[in-house]
Amino acid sequence: MTRCRWRVLARILPTLASMSAEKPLPPELPAFVHELARHLGVGVELDLDEILGLAGVAAHKVARPAAPLTTFLLGCAAAENPHVRLDLLRERAQRFIDSWEPPNHEEESAGDR
């Protein structure tokens, strides 16, 4: 596996700001993300609503810290698979989150007795 590069930051930055798709985006956010991407040498176009929506699902279905981790992994997947469209990777992550069930720690503890 190749290392995830700094350019991934431009893909995950909106989520790191703890935004959610349910709240209106601050008007300066798209310009900020565009300028940061340019500053980092990243040529990427983002659908902020889609990325923030995925982060929101991860935060509500799993746990709040899952939001930035999910988008970070999405960015890593995009960096390592440049031939795959970002929206397809996001859909794959969405399907995984939708089907994910947390492990039942009570059953595991009972089996250890």
Stockholm file with secondary structure:
# STOCKHOLM 1.0

chainA/1-113         MTRCRWRVLARILPTLASMSAEKPLPPELPAFVHELARHLGVGVELDLDEILGLAGVAAHKVARPAAPLTTFLLGCAAAENPHVRLDLLRERAQRFIDSWEPPNHEEESAGDR
#=GR chainA/1-113 SS CCCCCGGGHHHHHHHHTTCCTTSCCCTTHHHHHHHHHHHTTCCCCCCHHHHHHHHHHHHHHTCTTHHHHHHHHHHHHHHHCTTSCHHHHHHHHHHHHHHCCCCCHHHHHHHTC
#=GC SS_cons         CCCCCGGGHHHHHHHHTTCCTTSCCCTTHHHHHHHHHHHTTCCCCCCHHHHHHHHHHHHHHTCTTHHHHHHHHHHHHHHHCTTSCHHHHHHHHHHHHHHCCCCCHHHHHHHTC
//
